Amino acid sequence: MIKWTTSAERDIVKVYDFLARSNPKVAVITIKLMIEGIEKIDAFPQLGIKLDDFKPREVRRIIIGDYEIRYELTKNTIFVLRLWHSREDR
């Protein structure tokens, strides 16, 4: 099961709003691709690279297009934590 944190929900709205200002069609396509990529995590939870900085939590990251997505694996749930453009300084 995938659950989005409030921060991740805000992040995806921020990405959409930013892209939609210049090209609404690209914004829709980008968000759709990110969501499809995140849905793949449900079938392949180990897909992302494990981030040791978060131990003992199992936090991983994947890159979808130009976006980094961080998620946490727990026993029964995958939490989408944050997402942002890879050029952002984070």
Long-range contacts (C-beta under 8 A, 24 or more apart in sequence): 1-42, 1-76, 1-77, 1-78, 2-38, 2-39, 2-41, 2-42, 2-77, 2-78, 2-79, 2-80, 3-77, 3-78, 3-79, 3-80, 4-79, 4-80, 5-79, 5-80, 5-81, 5-82, 7-81, 7-82, 8-80, 8-81, 8-82, 8-83, 11-82, 11-83, 11-84, 12-83, 15-67, 15-83, 15-84, 15-85, 30-65, 30-67, 33-64, 33-65, 34-64, 34-65, 34-67, 34-69, 34-83, 37-62, 37-64, 37-69, 38-64, 38-69, 38-71, 38-80, 41-71, 41-78, 42-78, 45-73, 45-78
